Amino acid sequence: KMTYVESLSNPVNTALVLLILYYVQSIVFPSSSRPRSPTEVATSYEKSYSWMPANHPPTVVFQTFTPRTLEPFHGRDGGRILLAIDGKVFDVTAGRSFYGPDGMYGNFAGRDASRGMAKQSFDESMLTPVDQPLDKLKDLDASEIENMRGWIDHFSNKYITCGQLVENDAM
């Protein structure tokens, strides 16, 4: 039978015991280099690999919108930007450079963008006036419907679905 002293005479065993002692010490006595106050926590990836956002993003509650209640979310006032495609309302505020007032899709902000996305057209004529019934999209062909579904998949993966769009008189 081998004693503890004899087993430590083997260099591999000695190295393993030292490694275990090091890990136990680091768990029991953690490093004091951690930030002590919130001002020491990095708030951008340029300062540190591990960072925290400056503030928590706002909570989004799923809501029912009509064309009239969706329209104020156009982003012209610096506020939230929402748009709808096939009855789903997306919060695209994070994509302000695309969907904001100066973005290439800016005319879709606060509106039902279904027809425009399906037809790949950014013309104002693609938008149904907010006081009119929702566009039923009955005249779209299969490729246009598939194109619209592709946009829905894109938005669903990239942005928060924050509501549904219903007729003006439904609420």
C-alpha positions as CSV (number, residue, x, y, z in Angstrom):
1,K,0.0,0.0,0.0
2,M,1.3,3.5,-1.0
3,T,1.3,6.3,1.6
4,Y,0.4,9.9,0.9
5,V,4.0,11.0,1.0
6,E,5.0,8.3,-1.5
7,S,2.1,9.2,-3.8
8,L,3.2,12.9,-3.8
9,S,6.7,11.9,-4.8
10,N,5.4,11.2,-8.3
11,P,5.6,14.5,-10.2
12,V,2.2,14.0,-12.0
13,N,0.4,13.5,-8.7
14,T,2.1,16.6,-7.3
15,A,1.1,18.7,-10.2
16,L,-2.5,17.5,-10.0
17,V,-2.7,18.2,-6.2
18,L,-1.3,21.7,-6.8
19,L,-3.8,22.3,-9.7
20,I,-6.7,21.2,-7.5
21,L,-5.5,23.5,-4.6
22,Y,-5.3,26.4,-7.1
23,Y,-8.9,25.9,-8.3
24,V,-10.2,25.5,-4.7
25,Q,-8.4,28.7,-3.7
26,S,-9.8,30.7,-6.7
27,I,-13.4,29.5,-5.7
28,V,-13.0,30.2,-2.0
29,F,-11.1,33.5,-2.5
30,P,-12.3,35.0,-5.8
31,S,-10.3,37.7,-7.6
32,S,-10.7,41.2,-6.3
33,S,-10.4,42.7,-9.8
34,R,-14.1,42.6,-10.4
35,P,-15.8,46.0,-10.7
36,R,-17.0,47.3,-7.3
37,S,-19.5,49.9,-8.6
38,P,-21.8,50.3,-11.6
39,T,-19.5,53.1,-13.0
40,E,-16.7,50.6,-13.3
41,V,-18.8,48.2,-15.5
42,A,-18.0,48.6,-19.2
43,T,-21.0,49.8,-21.2
44,S,-19.7,49.2,-24.7
45,Y,-17.9,46.4,-26.4
46,E,-15.0,48.7,-27.3
47,K,-14.0,48.9,-23.6
48,S,-14.4,45.3,-22.7
49,Y,-15.3,41.9,-24.1
50,S,-17.9,41.5,-21.4
51,W,-20.1,44.6,-21.1
52,M,-23.6,45.7,-19.9
53,P,-25.9,48.0,-21.8
54,A,-26.2,51.5,-20.4
55,N,-29.9,50.9,-19.6
56,H,-32.4,48.2,-19.9
57,P,-34.5,48.2,-23.1
58,P,-38.1,49.2,-22.6
59,T,-40.6,46.5,-22.0
60,V,-42.9,45.8,-24.9
61,V,-46.5,44.7,-24.3
62,F,-48.4,42.8,-27.0
63,Q,-51.2,45.1,-28.2
64,T,-54.0,45.2,-30.8
65,F,-53.6,48.1,-33.3
66,T,-55.8,49.6,-35.9
67,P,-54.5,51.6,-38.9
68,R,-55.3,54.8,-37.0
69,T,-53.6,53.7,-33.7
70,L,-50.6,52.4,-35.6
71,E,-50.0,55.6,-37.5
72,P,-48.5,57.7,-34.6
73,F,-45.6,55.2,-34.4
74,H,-43.9,56.7,-37.5
75,G,-40.7,57.7,-35.6
76,R,-40.7,61.3,-36.8
77,D,-40.7,62.5,-33.2
78,G,-37.8,60.2,-32.2
79,G,-40.2,57.7,-30.7
80,R,-40.9,54.0,-31.5
81,I,-41.3,52.8,-35.0
82,L,-43.8,50.1,-35.8
83,L,-45.0,48.6,-39.0
84,A,-47.4,45.8,-39.9
85,I,-47.2,43.0,-42.4
86,D,-50.1,40.7,-43.0
87,G,-51.7,41.6,-39.6
88,K,-48.5,41.3,-37.5
89,V,-47.1,44.4,-36.0
90,F,-43.3,44.6,-35.6
91,D,-41.3,47.1,-33.4
92,V,-38.6,48.1,-35.9
93,T,-37.2,51.0,-33.7
94,A,-33.8,49.2,-33.7
95,G,-33.7,49.6,-37.5
96,R,-34.3,53.4,-37.4
97,S,-31.8,54.0,-40.2
98,F,-34.0,51.8,-42.5
99,Y,-37.5,52.5,-41.2
100,G,-37.1,56.0,-39.7
101,P,-38.2,59.2,-41.4
102,D,-35.0,59.4,-43.5
103,G,-34.7,55.6,-44.2
104,M,-35.4,53.9,-47.5
105,Y,-38.4,52.1,-46.0
106,G,-39.5,55.2,-44.0
107,N,-42.9,55.5,-45.7
108,F,-43.9,52.1,-44.1
109,A,-43.3,53.4,-40.6
110,G,-46.6,53.4,-38.7
111,R,-48.4,51.8,-41.5
112,D,-49.5,48.4,-43.0
113,A,-46.6,47.6,-45.3
114,S,-48.0,44.3,-46.6
115,R,-48.6,45.3,-50.2
116,G,-45.4,47.2,-50.5
117,M,-43.3,44.4,-49.1
118,A,-45.1,41.8,-51.3
119,K,-44.5,43.9,-54.5
120,Q,-41.1,45.2,-53.5
121,S,-42.3,48.7,-54.0
122,F,-41.8,51.7,-51.7
123,D,-44.3,53.9,-53.5
124,E,-46.9,55.8,-51.4
125,S,-49.5,54.2,-53.7
126,M,-48.7,50.8,-52.0
127,L,-50.1,52.2,-48.7
128,T,-53.8,52.0,-47.8
129,P,-55.0,55.3,-46.2
130,V,-55.4,54.9,-42.5
131,D,-59.1,55.7,-42.5
132,Q,-59.8,52.9,-45.1
133,P,-60.4,49.2,-44.5
134,L,-57.3,47.0,-44.4
135,D,-56.0,45.8,-47.7
136,K,-57.2,42.2,-48.2
137,L,-54.4,41.5,-50.7
138,K,-56.7,39.3,-52.9
139,D,-55.0,40.4,-56.1
140,L,-51.5,39.3,-55.2
141,D,-50.1,36.4,-57.1
142,A,-48.3,33.4,-55.5
143,S,-44.8,34.8,-55.9
144,E,-45.8,38.1,-54.3
145,I,-47.4,36.3,-51.4
146,E,-44.3,34.2,-51.0
147,N,-42.2,37.4,-51.1
148,M,-44.4,38.9,-48.3
149,R,-44.0,35.7,-46.2
150,G,-40.2,36.0,-46.7
151,W,-40.4,39.5,-45.2
152,I,-42.5,38.2,-42.3
153,D,-39.9,35.6,-41.6
154,H,-37.1,38.2,-41.8
155,F,-38.9,40.6,-39.4
156,S,-39.9,37.8,-37.0
157,N,-36.2,36.8,-36.7
158,K,-34.9,40.3,-36.4
159,Y,-37.5,42.4,-34.6
160,I,-40.0,42.0,-31.8
161,T,-43.6,41.1,-32.8
162,C,-45.4,43.6,-30.6
163,G,-49.0,43.3,-31.7
164,Q,-51.6,42.5,-34.3
165,L,-53.3,44.8,-36.8
166,V,-57.2,44.8,-37.0
167,E,-59.8,46.9,-38.8
168,N,-60.5,50.4,-37.5
169,D,-63.9,49.5,-36.3
170,A,-62.8,46.3,-34.5
171,M,-61.9,48.1,-31.4
